[in-house]
Amino acid sequence: MSGSIFLVPTSSRTQILVVKCLINPYCTGVVASQDFGKLLIDSGYDLLEDTVTTWNSSNGVFETSKKITLSLGMLPSLCKKRAFSMDINIMPNNNCSFPLVIGRSIMQNLKLDVNVLKNTFDWQDLTVPFAPRGHWTDSRIEQFCQVHFLQKEKAKKVTQDSSGLNSEDIYNTNIAKPVLKKVVYEPADLNKILAGLNYLTADKKPLLLNTLSKYPNVFEGERGDWKGEEVSIRLEPGSKPYYVQGYLIPISQREATKKMPIIHLAKRRSEMTIMKL
């Protein structure tokens, strides 16, 4: 199993919808989250009645009874010139790690195989390595489409051509690297911070402020210097930085974490991107 991106035009062909997807041979068909289904409906696709199908997943058992037929879908991170059609079963909720899961029924039709020994996708005559874990961030998806699809294929009709991207073109592209901004250090405004701690009573806030004020160096906003023994980190020859996606809290525990004091959990960014053609 490996993450990828799925691209489909709106019914009017004036925009493209891009979502993260999971290519999973252990899933029998194709399922999409409720939100992705609504996005497709809002984009002009019809929601059709279908037979009731029961699915077993890591997040529990669920049923689907509606589907959306897509006449033109793509996996541009594997090949930017191959298009295919498929039916998508719409989930009744969003209890899934990916907005779209592509299973073995479509994989068999496309002759798309997942080689877990070599960590590659084998798509007929193409071999594409798995994306590194956490690779497909929102910004990378948008940049990938700009570099490899929108700019080059905007005026061309998508065809089922056999050529695709070379493996080195996908994850090591000419995508512009983020610009590092200069860090500006500013002293922490303790009074303002304490004013926002609503879980503290009025009599406890002055006590905490008094304690924190005893250590002004900690909150002065300047970079500190290590005053202990010299520290060194040994790296293997040829080592390269590795990006890992942050740990995702299981759905069953998310409600509990929202009630935790002090810890403020940032809302997960949307995994769906809409781009104009």
C-alpha positions in Angstrom: 0.0 0.0 0.0 1.2 3.5 -0.8 -0.1 7.0 -1.1 -0.4 8.8 -4.4 -2.6 11.5 -5.9 -5.7 11.2 -8.0 -6.8 13.8 -10.5 -10.2 14.2 -12.2 -11.7 17.2 -14.1 -15.0 18.7 -13.2 -17.9 17.8 -15.5 -17.5 21.2 -17.2 -13.7 20.5 -17.7 -12.9 24.0 -16.4 -11.2 22.9 -13.3 -9.4 19.8 -12.0 -9.9 18.2 -8.6 -6.9 16.6 -7.0 -6.9 14.5 -3.9 -4.6 12.2 -2.0 -5.4 8.6 -2.5 -4.3 5.2 -1.3 -3.6 2.4 -3.7 -4.5 -0.6 -1.7 -4.7 -4.1 -3.2 -6.3 -5.4 0.0 -9.4 -3.3 -0.8 -11.7 -5.0 -3.3 -13.1 -1.9 -4.9 -13.0 1.9 -4.9 -14.3 4.0 -2.0 -14.3 7.7 -1.3 -15.0 9.8 1.7 -18.3 11.6 2.1 -16.6 15.0 1.7 -14.9 13.9 -1.6 -18.3 12.7 -2.8 -19.9 16.0 -2.0 -17.1 17.8 -3.9 -17.7 15.6 -7.0 -21.5 16.3 -6.8 -20.8 20.1 -6.5 -18.6 19.8 -9.5 -21.4 18.4 -11.7 -21.2 14.7 -11.2 -24.4 12.6 -10.6 -24.9 10.6 -7.4 -26.4 7.2 -8.5 -28.2 4.5 -6.5 -26.3 1.3 -6.2 -26.6 -2.1 -4.5 -25.7 -2.1 -0.8 -22.1 -3.2 -0.2 -20.6 -4.0 3.2 -17.0 -3.0 3.8 -14.6 -4.1 6.5 -11.9 -1.6 7.3 -9.4 -0.7 10.1 -11.9 2.0 11.2 -14.8 -0.4 11.4 -17.6 -1.9 9.3 -19.6 0.4 7.0 -22.0 0.1 4.1 -22.3 2.0 0.8 -25.4 2.3 -1.4 -24.5 5.2 -3.7 -21.8 5.6 -6.4 -20.4 8.2 -8.8 -19.2 7.3 -12.2 -16.0 9.1 -13.4 -15.3 8.9 -17.1 -11.8 10.4 -16.9 -9.5 9.9 -13.9 -5.8 9.9 -13.7 -2.9 9.0 -11.4 -0.5 11.7 -12.5 2.3 10.8 -10.0 2.6 7.5 -11.8 1.8 8.6 -15.4 0.6 11.9 -16.5 -0.9 10.7 -19.8 -2.9 7.7 -18.9 -6.6 8.2 -18.2 -9.3 5.7 -17.1 -12.9 5.4 -16.0 -14.2 3.9 -12.8 -17.1 3.8 -10.3 -16.6 5.2 -6.9 -18.5 4.0 -3.9 -19.4 6.9 -1.6 -18.9 6.4 2.2 -21.6 7.6 4.6 -18.9 9.3 6.7 -15.3 10.6 6.6 -13.8 7.9 8.8 -10.9 7.2 6.5 -7.2 8.2 6.3 -7.5 9.1 2.6 -10.3 10.8 0.7 -10.0 8.0 -1.9 -8.9 4.4 -1.8 -8.3 2.6 -5.0 -8.5 -1.2 -4.7 -7.6 -4.3 -6.7 -10.7 -4.3 -9.0 -9.4 -1.2 -10.8 -5.8 -2.2 -10.4 -6.5 -5.4 -12.2 -8.3 -3.6 -15.1 -5.4 -1.1 -15.4 -2.8 -3.9 -14.9 -1.3 -1.9 -12.1 0.6 -3.8 -9.5 2.1 -2.9 -6.1 5.6 -4.5 -5.7 6.1 -4.5 -1.9 9.5 -6.2 -2.2 10.9 -3.4 -4.4 8.6 -0.6 -3.0 7.4 0.2 -6.6 4.3 0.6 -8.7 4.5 -1.6 -11.8 2.1 -0.2 -14.4 2.5 -2.2 -17.6 5.8 -0.9 -19.0 6.3 1.6 -16.2 8.0 1.2 -12.8 7.6 4.1 -10.4 9.0 4.1 -6.8 6.7 4.6 -3.8 6.6 8.2 -2.6 8.4 8.7 0.8 6.0 8.7 3.7 4.4 12.0 4.2 5.6 13.3 0.8 2.3 14.4 -0.7 1.6 17.6 1.3 -0.9 20.1 0.0 1.9 22.4 -1.3 3.7 19.5 -3.1 0.5 18.4 -4.8 -0.2 21.9 -6.1 3.4 22.4 -7.2 3.4 19.0 -8.9 0.3 19.8 -10.9 1.7 23.2 -11.9 5.0 21.8 -13.0 4.0 18.5 -14.6 0.4 18.9 -15.7 -1.1 22.4 -15.8 1.8 24.2 -17.6 2.6 21.4 -20.0 -0.8 19.8 -20.7 -3.2 22.7 -20.4 -3.9 22.9 -24.1 -3.6 19.2 -24.8 -6.3 16.6 -24.7 -5.6 13.9 -22.2 -5.0 10.6 -24.0 -4.3 7.1 -23.0 -0.7 7.4 -24.2 1.8 4.8 -23.0 4.5 7.2 -22.1 4.9 8.6 -18.6 7.2 10.3 -16.2 10.6 8.8 -15.4 10.9 7.8 -11.7 13.5 10.6 -11.1 11.1 13.2 -12.4 8.5 12.6 -9.8 10.0 13.0 -6.4 13.1 15.0 -7.4 11.6 17.5 -9.7 12.3 21.1 -10.6 9.6 22.1 -8.1 10.6 25.3 -6.4 12.0 24.7 -2.9 10.5 26.7 0.0 12.3 29.9 0.8 13.6 30.0 4.4 12.7 33.2 6.1 14.8 34.9 8.7 13.7 34.1 12.2 12.6 37.1 14.2 12.9 36.7 18.0 10.6 38.6 20.2 10.2 38.5 24.0 7.1 36.6 25.1 4.2 38.8 26.5 3.5 36.8 29.6 0.5 39.0 30.6 -1.1 38.4 27.2 -0.4 34.7 27.3 -1.9 34.3 30.8 -4.9 36.3 29.8 -5.8 33.7 27.2 -5.5 30.8 29.7 -9.2 30.6 30.5 -8.9 27.4 32.4 -7.0 29.2 35.2 -9.0 31.1 37.8 -8.3 34.8 38.4 -6.5 34.1 41.7 -4.1 31.6 40.1 -3.0 33.7 37.1 -0.9 36.2 39.3 0.7 33.3 41.1 1.8 31.7 37.7 3.0 35.1 36.5 5.1 35.6 39.6 6.7 32.2 39.1 7.4 32.8 35.4 8.8 36.2 36.0 11.6 34.7 38.1 13.1 33.2 34.9 13.2 36.2 32.4 16.0 34.6 30.3 13.7 31.8 29.3 11.1 34.1 27.8 13.4 36.9 26.3 12.8 35.5 22.8 16.5 35.1 22.0 18.2 32.0 20.8 19.9 30.2 23.8 23.3 28.7 23.9 24.1 25.2 25.1 26.4 25.5 28.1 27.0 21.8 28.7 29.5 19.4 27.3 30.1 19.3 23.5 27.5 17.3 21.6 28.1 15.5 18.3 25.8 13.5 16.1 27.3 10.8 14.0 25.7 10.2 10.6 26.1 7.3 8.2 28.1 8.2 5.1 25.8 9.5 2.4 22.9 10.1 4.8 20.2 12.5 3.6 17.4 14.3 5.5 14.2 12.3 5.8 10.8 13.9 6.1 8.2 12.0 8.2 4.5 12.9 8.5 3.4 13.8 11.9 1.6 11.2 14.0 -2.1 11.2 13.3 -4.4 10.7 16.3 -6.8 7.8 15.8 -10.3 8.8 15.0 -11.6 7.0 18.1 -9.4 9.2 20.4 -9.9 12.6 18.7 -12.9 13.7 20.8 -11.0 12.9 24.0 -7.9 14.9 22.9 -10.1 18.0 22.2 -10.9 18.2 25.9 -7.2 18.2 27.0 -6.2 21.4 28.7 -3.3 23.6 27.5 -2.6 21.4 24.4 -4.2 23.0 21.4 -4.5 20.7 18.5 -4.3 22.3 15.0 -7.1 21.2 12.7 -5.9 19.0 9.9 -5.6 20.8 6.6 -8.0 19.8 3.8 -6.5 17.0 1.6 -8.5 18.3 -1.4 -7.2 20.8 -3.8 -9.1 22.6 -6.5 -7.2 24.2 -9.4 -8.3 26.1 -12.4 -7.4 25.0 -15.8 
